[in-house]
Amino acid sequence: LDPSIAQRIDKPILQEVKTLFKKLLPIQASFAQLFAIVVMFISTLFGTIVTLMEINSRAVLRNTLTPTGEGWTLVGLALTSMIVVAIQAAVLVLVAQYMLDVNVLPALREFVIVGGLLALTIIFVGMAVALALRKEQASILVATFAALVVLLFSDVMTSIELMPELVGTLVRKSPLVVATMLLKQSQLFAQKLTIDGLTPVLIALGLATMLLFSAYNKYKARAARW
């Protein structure tokens, strides 16, 4: 009997394990997820805090009576928050690139687009919470708790495949999970962004925008009664 034939009879299914990434450090493999989590939390805090500073300032009555467009106040608050978040994210990217040997620059365009959409979505939610509650302690607690819930129901704590089917389906549409997946594909596999891949994040951004305008309209109605 030919030894090669005997080997195929003994092991009819042959397999070969190929290493996709050689010498890949843990920080390099998990940086995309770390980046998305950091962007989510700082966006939550700054979106809420900047809005609270505006609506609880002494100049709020003057700003309310100023003859400007309805949306310019929201644009200014969102832009201020985005600038602060962008500075924090840029520092994180620079530290990762030049101190932790994480090769981010080839996928910098994807990081800017995905990180910007994620930050804008979370900022809108934080602004809506601040406009709805107005109290500093309550707004920050609610916004932070919401971010923790999003983090808990993600693939950070446990694998999505181990979750119940309905929960897993919802988690797969989470902006944090989708953003993490897109960033990993761009950083590790050099894949380009597509509209289909960005669709869940864009839907979340649309819902956050609707929530923000609803909270702002209720805030303006309360201010008019005062």
Salt bridges, closest charged atoms under 4 A:
GLU110 OE2 - ARG109 NH1 3.29
